[in-house]
C-alpha cells in the first residue's frame, strides 16, 4: 500500500489506514490469489482449526435461548468480523438440529466491510442463492433454510435496533483488530512549558497543575529517518535498507487524546503516577461493547454517565468469577442516537478473543505475516495488525451503557470449550469416523483388495488424528497455547438472584441449563 505521511499520526489512525482503507487496506483490498486465512495465508483462526469451535458457539446460543424462556419469534443473530463465514456456517448447521430455536430466528446479520470477504461468506453460507443489494447492504438466503435471510452491513449502526427483538451476538477475533491509542506516563517536569500539539496552549491554571503531576504522552507513528547518503557510513546505509518505513515515537507535547482518554477509568489513572507506564485504549472497542449491551438490555450506546450496575469480576482463578457491584465513569461518545427502552431485556453477546484477564494491555501492537510475528511497521497494508483486547474495558463500557446487563468472564478458552462439552463432541466425531470407515469396508467385502484395505485404515487414522489434534490445539493451556491466551466473555440480561438462592451463571461460565 502506498502509505505516506509527513508527520506523526496516532496508532489508531495508522491501524485504521493499514487494515480498512478502501485504497489498499489489509482486509478491504483484494489481491489475486491472496487469502489472509488458512495455512496458505497469514493466520489460522479457531473455526478453521476445528468444526467443534463453531458448533459449540451454536450450542451456547441454544443454551442461552433455553435459559431465557425459549422465545418463539423475534430472534436474530449478529456476527461482527465473520472472516470467511466458517464459524457462522458451523453454528447454523448445529442450530438446525434444534428446530424450535431455528424457527425463531428471523435473520442473520453479518457486519463486514470487506467486499471480497462478503463474497466468500455468501458462497459458504448461501451457495448459489442470489445476492441482492438493499438500502443498508446486501441480502441473500441461507443454504440451511429457505426462510432464513442473511444480511450484510458494512457498519454495526446499519443493523436495526428494535426493543422487541432478541439478539444473539458473536464477536470472534474482532476486537483485536480495532484501532488503539497508546499512551506513556512521563515524570513531572516543572520547568517545561505545557502545550498541546493540536489544540493550542492549555490555560495557565491547568499548565501549573500538570507541571506538578505525571502526565500522559501519546505514542505516535512517525516516518523513519533515512540516513544522509553522503555522510552515512556503508554500514549505516545497509542497516537502513532493512528498517521499517515507520516507527513509534513519543509525542513532544500533550494531544487531545492524551488529555482525555486516560482520564476515563480509575484503572488508567492509577498507572499515571508510575513513570514510563504504557497503556492502550480503544474507544472503538468500547463503542461496540456498548452497542451490544444496549441491544440486549436497552440504554444508549453513546455511553451514559456512571451508575451502579453489575459485572462478573475475574478472581485469581481464571475459571471462576464473582458478581459484584461496579461503578464506572463516563466514556467517549461516538453517536448521539436516542436511547432504547427495552421492557424485557433479552439476548446475549459472546466475545472470544485474546488479551489479559484483568490488566490494561501495553506494548501489544504486532504484525502477523505468513504465521509469524513481524514488525507492525513493515509493509503497511500487506501485514495483519493485532493488539491485545482489554476485556475489563469492554465490561465497563457494557454496564455503563445499560443498567440491565451483566458481564461474565473472561475465562480461558480451554476452560470454556471443555465446559461446553467439547471433549464429548470429539468422541462423537471419532466414533462417526470409525462408523463411516466400517460402512465403507462392508460395501467392499465382495472384492477384497489388501492395498485398498490398508489405504482405508490409513485414511481413518488420519481422520482421527486430525480431529484430536485440532481439539488439542484449541484447548492447549501451555504458556502460549490457544486455550490459555484466548478468552471468552459474555454480556447477558441482568437478573436478580432469587432470595436465598444462587445467581444464575451461563453455560461455559460455571453454569448449566435445564432442558
C-alpha positions in Angstrom: 0.0 0.0 0.0 1.5 3.4 -1.0 1.2 4.9 2.5 3.0 8.2 3.1 2.8 10.8 5.9 4.7 14.0 6.6 4.2 14.0 10.3 3.3 11.8 13.2 -0.2 10.2 13.4 -1.9 8.3 16.2 -1.6 4.5 16.3 -5.3 4.3 15.8 -5.2 6.3 12.6 -2.3 4.1 11.4 -4.1 0.9 12.2 -7.3 2.1 10.5 -5.4 3.1 7.4 -3.5 -0.2 7.2 -6.4 -2.5 7.9 -9.6 -1.0 6.4 -8.6 1.8 4.0 -10.5 1.4 0.7 -7.2 2.1 -1.0 -5.0 -0.9 -0.1 -6.3 -1.9 3.3 -5.3 -5.4 4.5 -8.9 -6.6 4.9 -10.6 -4.3 2.3 -8.3 -4.8 -0.7 -8.5 -7.8 -3.0 -5.3 -9.3 -4.5 -5.5 -12.1 -6.9 -4.6 -15.4 -5.3 -4.2 -13.8 -1.8 -6.1 -15.2 1.2 -5.5 -13.9 4.7 -6.9 -17.0 6.4 -5.7 -20.6 6.4 -2.4 -22.4 6.1 -1.6 -20.5 2.9 -2.5 -17.2 4.4 -1.1 -15.2 7.4 -3.0 -16.8 10.2 -5.4 -19.6 11.2 -8.4 -19.0 13.4 -10.1 -21.4 15.7 -13.1 -22.2 13.4 -10.6 -23.1 10.7 -8.8 -25.5 13.0 -11.8 -27.5 14.0 -15.5 -27.5 13.3 -16.1 -28.1 17.0 -15.4 -24.5 17.8 -18.3 -23.1 15.7 -20.6 -25.9 16.8 -20.1 -25.1 20.5 -20.8 -21.4 19.8 -24.1 -22.6 18.2 -24.8 -24.7 21.3 -24.1 -21.8 23.5 -26.7 -19.7 21.7 -29.2 -22.5 22.0 -28.5 -22.9 25.8 -29.0 -19.1 26.4 -32.2 -19.2 24.3 -33.5 -22.0 26.5 -32.4 -20.3 29.7 -34.2 -17.1 28.7 -37.6 -18.8 28.1 -37.4 -20.2 24.5 -38.8 -17.2 22.6 -40.7 -18.4 19.5 -40.1 -15.3 17.3 -38.2 -12.1 17.1 -34.7 -13.6 17.4 -31.8 -12.5 15.3 -28.1 -13.5 15.2 -25.4 -10.9 14.5 -21.7 -11.6 13.9 -19.1 -8.8 13.7 -16.0 -9.6 11.6 -17.1 -13.0 10.4 -14.0 -13.9 8.4 -14.8 -16.4 5.7 -18.0 -17.4 7.4 -16.8 -20.7 8.8 -17.9 -20.1 12.4 -21.3 -19.0 11.3 -21.7 -21.9 8.9 -20.8 -24.4 11.7 -23.1 -22.6 14.2 -26.1 -22.6 11.8 -25.6 -26.2 10.9 -25.7 -27.0 14.7 -28.7 -24.8 15.4 -30.7 -26.6 12.6 -30.7 -29.6 15.0 -32.9 -27.5 17.4 -36.0 -26.7 15.2 -37.8 -24.5 17.7 -34.8 -22.2 18.0 -34.1 -22.3 14.3 -37.7 -21.3 13.6 -37.5 -18.4 16.0 -34.6 -16.7 14.1 -35.8 -14.0 11.7 -32.5 -13.0 10.2 -28.7 -13.3 10.4 -26.7 -10.1 10.2 -23.0 -10.1 9.2 -21.1 -6.9 9.9 -18.4 -6.9 7.2 -16.6 -4.0 5.5 -14.6 -6.2 3.0 -16.3 -6.9 -0.3 -14.0 -9.9 -1.0 -14.8 -11.4 2.4 -18.5 -10.8 1.8 -18.3 -12.8 -1.4 -16.6 -15.7 0.4 -19.2 -15.6 3.2 -22.0 -15.6 0.7 -20.6 -18.5 -1.2 -20.2 -20.6 2.0 -23.5 -19.6 3.7 -25.8 -19.2 0.8 -24.3 -21.2 -2.1 -25.9 -20.3 -5.4 -28.7 -18.2 -4.0 -28.8 -14.7 -5.5 -27.3 -11.8 -3.5 -29.3 -8.6 -3.7 -28.4 -5.0 -2.7 -30.6 -3.3 -0.1 -30.7 0.1 1.5 -28.4 -1.0 4.3 -26.2 -3.5 2.5 -26.7 -6.9 0.8 -29.1 -9.8 1.4 -29.3 -13.5 0.4 -30.9 -16.7 1.6 -29.2 -19.3 3.9 -28.5 -22.7 2.4 -29.6 -24.1 5.7 -33.1 -22.8 5.4 -35.0 -21.0 2.6 -36.8 -19.0 5.3 -33.6 -17.6 6.8 -32.3 -14.3 5.5 -28.6 -13.5 5.6 -28.0 -9.7 5.6 -24.6 -8.0 5.2 -23.9 -4.5 6.6 -20.7 -2.5 6.4 -21.2 -0.9 9.9 -23.0 -2.2 13.0 -25.1 1.0 13.0 -26.8 -0.2 9.9 -28.1 -3.3 11.8 -31.6 -2.3 13.0 -32.1 -1.8 16.8 -35.6 -3.0 17.9 -36.5 -3.2 21.5 -38.9 -6.1 20.8 -36.1 -8.3 19.3 -33.8 -10.8 21.0 -30.2 -10.5 19.6 -27.5 -13.2 19.8 -24.2 -11.5 19.0 -20.9 -13.2 18.2 -17.5 -11.4 18.1 -14.7 -13.8 17.5 -11.2 -12.3 16.9 -12.8 -9.0 16.1 -11.8 -6.6 18.9 -8.1 -7.5 18.5 -8.1 -5.7 15.1 -9.8 -2.5 16.3 -7.7 0.7 16.5 -6.0 1.7 19.8 -4.4 4.8 21.2 -1.2 4.3 23.1 0.0 6.5 26.0 3.1 6.6 28.1 3.4 8.3 31.5 6.2 10.8 32.0 7.6 12.2 35.2 6.7 15.8 36.0 8.9 18.5 34.5 8.2 21.8 36.4 10.5 23.8 34.1 8.9 22.6 30.9 6.0 24.5 29.3 2.8 22.5 28.9 1.3 22.8 25.4 -0.9 20.7 23.2 0.2 19.7 19.7 -3.2 20.0 18.2 -5.4 22.2 20.4 -3.2 25.2 21.3 -1.8 26.1 24.7 -3.5 25.0 27.9 -4.9 27.5 30.4 -2.2 28.7 32.8 -4.0 27.1 35.8 -4.1 23.7 34.0 -0.5 24.0 33.0 0.6 24.8 36.5 -1.3 21.8 37.9 0.1 19.4 35.3 3.6 20.6 35.8 3.4 19.1 39.3 2.0 15.8 38.2 3.0 12.9 36.0 1.4 13.3 32.5 0.4 11.1 29.7 2.1 11.4 26.3 0.6 9.8 23.3 2.9 7.4 21.4 2.5 8.2 17.7 3.6 6.7 14.4 6.3 8.7 12.6 8.3 8.2 9.4 11.6 6.6 9.9 14.5 9.0 9.3 16.7 7.9 6.5 20.5 8.4 6.9 22.2 11.0 4.7 23.6 9.0 1.9 26.6 11.4 1.6 27.5 11.4 5.3 26.5 8.0 6.5 28.8 5.0 6.6 28.3 2.0 4.4 27.2 0.0 7.4 24.6 2.7 8.3 23.2 2.7 4.8 23.0 -1.1 4.7 21.2 -1.2 8.1 18.7 1.4 6.9 17.7 -0.8 4.0 16.1 -3.3 6.4 14.4 -0.9 8.7 10.7 -0.3 8.5 9.2 2.8 6.9 7.7 3.9 10.2 8.4 3.9 13.9 6.7 4.5 17.2 7.8 7.8 18.9 6.6 9.8 21.9 4.6 13.0 21.2 6.6 16.0 22.3 3.5 17.6 23.8 0.1 16.6 25.1 -2.5 15.7 22.5 -6.3 16.0 22.8 -6.4 12.2 23.2 -3.8 12.1 25.9 -5.7 14.7 27.9 -9.0 12.9 27.7 -8.9 9.2 27.1 -6.6 8.2 30.1 -8.9 10.1 32.5 -11.9 7.9 31.7 -11.2 5.0 34.1 -9.6 4.7 37.5 -7.5 1.8 36.1 -5.7 4.2 33.8 -5.4 7.0 36.4 -3.7 4.5 38.9 -0.9 4.0 36.4 -0.2 7.6 35.6 1.9 8.1 38.7 4.3 5.4 37.6 6.7 6.9 35.0 7.1 5.0 31.8 3.9 3.1 32.3 2.3 2.3 28.9 -1.4 1.8 28.3 -3.6 1.0 25.3 -7.1 2.4 24.9 -9.6 1.5 22.2 -12.6 3.9 22.1 -14.0 2.0 19.1 -13.9 -1.3 21.0 -15.8 0.3 23.9 -18.4 1.6 21.4 -19.0 -1.9 20.1 -19.3 -3.3 23.6 -21.8 -0.5 24.4 -23.8 -1.3 21.2 -24.0 -5.0 22.2 -25.2 -4.1 25.7 -28.0 -1.7 24.5 -29.3 -4.2 22.0 -29.6 -6.7 24.9 -30.7 -4.5 27.8 -31.7 -1.1 26.4 -29.9 2.1 27.1 -27.6 4.2 24.8 -24.5 3.1 23.0 -23.2 6.6 23.3 -22.2 5.5 26.8 -24.2 7.1 29.6 -22.8 8.7 32.8 -21.7 6.4 35.5 -24.2 4.4 37.5 -24.3 1.3 39.7 -24.5 -2.0 37.7 -23.2 -5.5 37.9 -20.3 -7.2 36.3 -18.5 -10.5 36.8 -15.0 -9.7 38.0 -12.4 -12.4 37.5 -10.7 -13.8 40.6 -7.2 -15.2 40.8 -8.6 -18.5 39.5 -9.5 -17.6 35.9 -12.0 -20.4 35.7 -14.2 -18.8 38.4 -15.8 -15.4 38.8 -17.9 -13.5 41.3 -20.6 -10.9 40.8 -20.1 -7.5 42.5 -21.4 -4.0 42.1 -19.3 -2.0 39.7 -19.2 1.8 39.5 -17.6 3.2 36.3 -17.1 6.6 34.9 -18.3 8.0 31.6 -16.6 7.4 28.3 -16.4 8.9 24.9 -19.5 9.5 22.7 -19.4 8.1 19.2 -23.0 8.6 18.4 -26.0 10.6 19.5 -28.6 8.1 18.8 -31.7 8.1 21.2 -31.7 5.5 24.0 -33.5 2.2 23.6 -36.2 1.4 26.2 -36.4 -2.4 26.5 -39.1 -3.5 28.9 -37.8 -7.1 28.9 -34.1 -7.4 28.3 -33.2 -10.4 26.3 -30.4 -11.9 24.1 -26.7 -12.4 24.7 -23.3 -11.5 23.3 -20.3 -13.8 23.2 -16.8 -12.3 22.8 -13.9 -14.7 22.0 -10.5 -13.0 21.7 -7.1 -12.8 23.2 -5.7 -10.5 25.9 -5.0 -10.2 29.6 -7.7 -11.2 32.1 -7.7 -8.0 34.1 -4.7 -5.8 33.4 -4.5 -2.9 31.0 -2.8 -4.1 27.7 0.5 -2.5 26.9 3.1 -2.8 24.1 0.9 -5.4 22.3 0.8 -3.9 18.8 2.1 -6.7 16.5 2.3 -7.5 12.8 1.4 -11.0 11.5 2.5 -12.3 8.2 2.8 -16.0 7.0 2.1 -17.3 10.5 5.0 -15.3 12.0 5.2 -12.1 14.1 6.8 -9.2 12.2 7.2 -5.5 12.8 3.8 -3.8 12.6 5.5 -1.0 10.6 6.7 -3.4 7.8 4.8 -3.4 4.5 1.7 -1.4 5.7 -1.4 -2.8 4.2 0.1 -6.2 3.5 0.7 -7.2 7.1 -2.1 -8.0 9.5 -2.1 -5.8 12.7 -3.3 -7.1 16.0 -3.4 -6.0 19.6 -4.4 -7.5 23.0 -8.0 -6.9 24.0 -8.8 -5.1 27.2 -11.7 -7.3 28.5 -12.3 -5.2 31.6 -12.7 -2.0 29.5 -15.3 -3.9 27.4 -17.1 -4.9 30.5 -17.1 -1.4 31.9 -18.4 0.0 28.6 -21.2 -2.6 28.5 -22.5 -2.0 32.0 -22.0 1.8 31.7 -24.3 1.8 28.7 -27.1 -0.3 30.0 -28.3 -0.8 33.6 -30.0 -4.0 32.6 -27.0 -6.1 31.6 -24.3 -8.1 33.4 -21.0 -9.4 32.3 -19.5 -12.9 32.9 -15.8 -13.7 32.4 -13.4 -13.6 30.9 -12.5 -17.2 31.3 -9.8 -19.1 29.4 -10.9 -20.5 26.0 -9.8 -24.0 27.0 -11.9 -23.9 30.1 -14.9 -22.6 28.2 -14.7 -25.2 25.4 -14.4 -28.0 28.0 -17.4 -26.7 29.9 -19.4 -26.6 26.7 -18.9 -30.3 26.1 -16.2 -30.1 23.5 -14.4 -33.3 24.6 -17.7 -35.2 24.3 -18.1 -33.8 20.8 -14.6 -35.1 19.9 -15.7 -38.6 21.0 -18.8 -38.3 18.8 -16.7 -37.2 15.7 -14.2 -40.0 16.2 -17.0 -42.6 16.6 -18.6 -41.2 13.5 -15.4 -41.5 11.5 -15.0 -45.1 12.6 -18.6 -45.9 11.7 -18.1 -44.5 8.2 -14.9 -46.4 7.7 -16.7 -49.7 8.8 -19.6 -49.0 6.4 -17.2 -48.5 3.5 -15.4 -51.7 4.5 -18.7 -53.6 4.5 -19.5 -52.4 1.0 -16.2 -53.7 -0.3 -16.4 -57.2 1.3 -17.2 -58.8 -2.1 -13.9 -58.0 -3.8 -11.1 -57.9 -1.2 -8.1 -55.7 -2.0 -5.4 -55.7 0.5 -3.9 -52.5 -0.7 -7.2 -50.7 -0.7 -7.9 -52.0 2.9 -4.6 -50.6 4.1 -5.4 -47.3 2.5 -8.8 -47.2 4.3 -7.0 -47.8 7.6 -4.5 -45.1 7.0 -7.4 -42.7 6.0 -9.2 -43.5 9.2 -6.1 -42.9 11.3 -5.6 -39.6 9.6 -9.2 -38.5 10.2 -9.0 -39.4 13.9 -5.6 -37.7 14.4 -6.9 -34.6 12.6 -10.0 -34.4 14.9 -8.0 -34.9 18.1 -5.1 -32.7 17.1 -7.5 -29.8 16.2 -9.2 -30.1 19.6 -5.9 -30.3 21.5 -4.7 -27.1 19.7 -7.9 -25.2 20.8 -7.6 -26.2 24.4 -3.9 -26.2 24.9 -3.2 -24.3 28.1 0.6 -24.0 27.8 2.1 -20.6 28.2 1.4 -19.7 24.6 -1.4 -22.2 24.0 -4.7 -21.0 22.4 -6.6 -22.5 25.4 -4.9 -20.1 27.7 -4.2 -16.8 25.8 -7.7 -16.7 24.2 -10.6 -15.8 26.5 -14.4 -15.9 26.4 -16.7 -13.2 27.9 -20.5 -12.9 27.8 -22.9 -10.0 28.1 -26.3 -11.0 29.3 -29.6 -9.5 30.7 -29.2 -8.7 34.3 -31.2 -11.0 36.6 -31.5 -10.6 40.3 -30.6 -13.7 42.4 -33.6 -15.3 44.0 -33.9 -14.8 47.7 -31.6 -17.2 49.4 -30.6 -18.7 46.1 -27.6 -18.5 43.9 -27.3 -16.2 40.9 -27.6 -17.9 37.5 -24.4 -18.3 35.6 -24.4 -19.0 31.8 -23.2 -22.3 30.4 -19.5 -22.2 29.9 -19.0 -19.7 32.7 -19.7 -22.0 35.6 -23.5 -22.5 35.0 -25.8 -25.1 33.5 -29.2 -25.1 31.8 -32.3 -27.2 32.4 -33.7 -28.6 29.1 
